[in-house]
Amino acid sequence: MAELAPGTLWFTIAALGLGTYLIRFSFLGFLGGRTLPPLALRLLRYVPVAVFPALVAPQVLWPTATGGEFDAPRLLAALCTLLVGLWRRNVLLALGAGLGLLLVLELLRGL
């Protein structure tokens, strides 16, 4: 890892903190007391549905734990999560089923 001068590190931390604050304030501060238009509310409902797969897909298709190589247990666990989620319509149950299957497959692979 590259060494950073303490001043550079603290400046970077402060700049990122300020940037994060301004991004959040731009939405909450300016629009906090107003109701959003119905179209915006409808579109915001899809944000979690889009973000979750975007976070999970790279870890299933190119897992860093295996150096980016394909890993069948991760793909099977993802498919299990998807199927349980579609079947039961319960996010926590789907995540638990996928995690449980991944743990079992990893334990079996280690034997």
Buried (B, 14 or more C-beta within 10 A) or exposed (E): EEEEEEEEEEEEEEEEEEEEEEEEEEEEEEEEEEEEEEEEEEEEEEEEEEEEEEEBEEEBEBBEEEEEEEBEBBEBBBEBBBEBBEEEEEEEBBBEBBEEBBEEBBEEEEE
